[in-house]
């Protein structure tokens, strides 16, 4: 009887829990709601449950649908800034405190948007001066999902020195500069994911319009979905093949005593000796602090069965799944006193039945790094297999596809649960991961903008960062490199209410993550202030308008001249890695020219560096090697040397016309 009563009581509690109205995880204390005529508040309740939402004297009602979802649209266009209480009433009451009404911007993209403020070159001062009760931050948990998710976990934070350092530098600084000009509350939502491809941020339905992109997207998505099943099938086939060859994985903790060793060997890829057991060994030195405090040895490899030994004792080994998927082998934690300081012998045993393996490094979590891919002795013990056995060897799946490059699964986790939260706009910094497929980018980015605007029921502005200059300087004007993806990014400009921040002058050749994030942020803010908020300020550098042939010269006209064109002085050095103070001498391609970075081509399509000069609001370009010019380029390389600006201080955009 007691058991039955307990069951009834538990069931009643469960029903009561279901009956409670809930609100999206975006509506927490310190939230910022967009000042608009249609600002949604949404959540879940029992089907048919009546829900009332009120804030600042505005009230709305809704009835939860059959799926339990409810939504109230509030007119907040005429209310003040707050702070207010947001009250949601159903069978229970939820009160959200300290809610402001103002602007809300989504900060999205890949690692340069995810780049944290604490790593910016002026981070100390920026963080110390950050406290501002009118700026609020919301950070999403970065993950992917095959199925659309419906809610987010997180909370709004009032910007302060103890939390802003971990937030996106570009996103925060953009919000800071816009808020300083407007004076109103600013909410910033960050969901940037390093290394993500643009296709991950949009559903496959919105990638149509480019056959090559659709084919790539479908293949990539299907391979990802089928991957675990393919691995399982392969492992079964591989096990059967081993049995047919009478092969067993090695268990030795040392090579044969009579092994012949070669000195100064590197570990990278195995494709020379055929099936074999390969041993590498070297002496490593662990510091006293490792013994005193303990430490961690991190191993990474892929492509072969491998085991690691320290002084002849196995400390880590791979699994068949790990060999295929390229996952970390081990992260071995040593407690204080577990291992003596000083010299040890590290040995690595590979069982190579396929071509190709790699080990990147051995790193311990104390100052210093032990290089793991060079400086070894090695020995090879061949495994004899017949041609028939080798032919019967099953094909191994490739490495596991990166989640952040798979179409639509980022969208499912990081966009779908945000909708339909009212956004004032989006700032976007992404493109590196799509550099190898630049012609597909316009379709993808336009699809993204269309889908996001549909989802958030708003034709909100979308402003992006053109990729900054990066990679080694190249003196061949026929090598375009990243220039193509920059033009691909401009596909966004075909959509209304879009704009770009030109960053061709603030990158670093040796770092894909430039530490100057103030310049991108200020340029994005200028675009937003001018195009969204109606401020009469310059916001763009010169952009190609037209060209005309004048004998052996080309004349280029520009939009956004903004008071005139100017040739900035070129420095004697350029940054390789600014954070480490690394520079390199700047060698000019057109040393006698007023303007650097222009190239011309004739009918043969071969490019030559050209001289160029400013003539009023135009630029005249010529080259002795191109007597009959047809086409012109500017700053059309991965890391061009270029110096055309307008008088407002904005650099000219790269082009090829």
C-alpha positions, 0 to 999 in steps of 0.5 A: 500500500505504501509503495502504491501511495509513493507511486501516486505521489511521485506521479503527481509531482511529475505532473506538477512539474510538466504543468509549470510554464517555462521560458526560453533560456535567453530570458534570464536576469540582466537580459537585454530585449530589443526595442521594437514593435514586435519583441517575442517572449517565448517558452513552453507550458502544458498544451492549452495553458494560458500564459501572460507576459508583462514588462514596462506596462506592456502585456500580452497573452498566449495559449500554449499549442499542442506541442506546448510552445507559446509565444507573446509579441510585445510592443517595446518600441516606446518604452524606456531603457529600464531596468524592468521586471519581466513577468511570465504567468501561467499556472506558475509565475516566473520573474526575470529581474533587471531587464533592459530594452535596447539593441541586441546583436549576434556575434557569430562566425569562426575563431577570429570572432571567438578570439577572446578579449584577454588575448587582444594586444591592449587587453589589460587596459580594455578589461580594466575599463570595461565595467558598463551596466548597459552592456550585457553578454550572453555566451552560448555553449559551443557544440553541434547537433544532428537534430534541431535543438529548442533551447539554450543554457546560459545566462546574461552577464553585466559586462565587468572586468571579471567576465569580459576577458573570456568574451569575443573581442570583436563582438564586445568591442563592436558593442562597446563602440556602438553603445558609446555612440548611441547611449542605449543598452546593448546586448551581445550574444556570442556563438562563434565556433573556431574553424567552422565552415559557413555551411555548418551555420545554415540548413542544406535547404538554403544552400541551393543555387550552386550545384558544386556546393550542393554536391559537396554539402550533401556528400559531406553531411551524408559521410558524417552521418554514416561515419560511425556505421562505416567504422564499425563495419570496417573494424569487423572486416579488419578483424576478419582480415587479420585472422586470415593473415594470421596476424596479431597486434604486437605486445612487446615493450622493446624491439629485438636486441639485434635491431639496427637503428638509424639516427636523427629520424623524424615521425611524420608519414609512413609510406616507404617500407610497407607493412612493418613494426616501427620503433622510435626512441629518444631521451627526454628530460623532465624537470624537477617541477614535474616530480614535485607538482606532478604533471600531464603528458599529452599524446596525439597520433592517428593512422596506426596502432601505436603504444608509448613506453617510458623506460620500457613501461607502457603508459599509453596505447591506441584503440582501433577506433582511435587509429581511424578517427584520429582521436587523442591517444592519451593524456597521462596524469602523473601525481607528485612523486610518480616519476623521477625528474631527469632523463628518461627513454621514450619509446614509440611502437607503431604497427603499420599495416597501412601507409600513413601515420603521424604523431604531433608532439609530446607536451607536458603542462609545465613550462617547456615542450618536448618536440616529439616528431624529430630527433629519434633513433628508429628501427623497422621490423618488416611484416611479410604479407603476400600480394593477395593478402595486401589486395584483400586488406579492407579500405580504412575510413578516413579521419572523422569529419570535423563537426564544425564543417558539416552542413546544418549541424551547427545551425541546429545547436547554435541558431535554431534554439535562439529563434525567434529572439529579436535581433537588431543585427549580426556581425560575422567574422568567418571565411578561413575554413572556406578559403579552398572553395571560394566560388561556393561562398556567395551562395552559402553566405546568401543562403545563411542571411536569407535563412537567419532573417526568415528565422528571426522574422526580421530583415536585420542588418548583416555586417561582416569582416573581410579576411585580414592579410595573412600568410607569407608575402609573395612577389608573384602577382599571379598568385592570388591565394586568399584574395579569391575567398575575400571576393567570395565573401563579397557575395554577402553584399548582393543582399540588402542591409549588408556591409563589410569591414575591410581588414587588408591592413591589420593582419599578420603573416604568421598568425591567422588570429591577428591580435589587433581586434580594435581595428576590425571592431571600429570598422564594423561599428562605423558600418553599423552606425552609418547604415543602421543608425543613420550617423553621417560618418565614413564607414568604408575604404575606396571600392572599385567603381569602374575602369577605362583604358587610356592608351597604355594605361588604365584609369580606376574610379572608386566609390567611398572616396570620402574626401580624397584618395591618399597613398600611405607611407609603407613601413620598412618591416611588416608583422609576422607574429605581433604577439611575439614582436616578430617582424620581417623586412618589407620588400616592395614589388613596385619600389618607384611607385606612389601606390603599391599593390596594383597589377595589370594583365593584357589579353594573355591573362598574365599578371605583372606588377604595375606602377600607379598614382593618384590623379584626383579621385581616380588612380592611373595604373601602367606597366612597361610589361603590359603595353595594352592593359585589359585587366587590373588588380589591387591587393589581390594576394593572401598578404599583399603589400598595398597602401591606398586609403581614403582621407577618412583613414579606411583602406581600399578593398581588394579587387580584380577587374 
